[in-house]
């Protein structure tokens, strides 16, 4: 059928928007584990690292999992690293 079912198209668009929102919200970055993909749970690759700003550093990542929807949609994942202040 040419043109498809608009109900299915709307559902797919809604899922894509939700996945994009999750990636944009960001995940925690640690020096031990890096950033984990919020969709598939695997480690990601750093694409861009921003400078430190008020104790936080933002990075953008790509998921390397061939089965992950974020990889197929070529979406970046935001991560935030916070400076850990040691209390004495």
Secondary structure, DSSP 8 states (H G I E B T S, - for coil): -TT--HHHHHHHHHHHHHHHHHHHH-EE-BTTTB-B-TTT--BEEEEEE---BTTEEEEEEEE--TT-HHHHTT--EEEEEE------
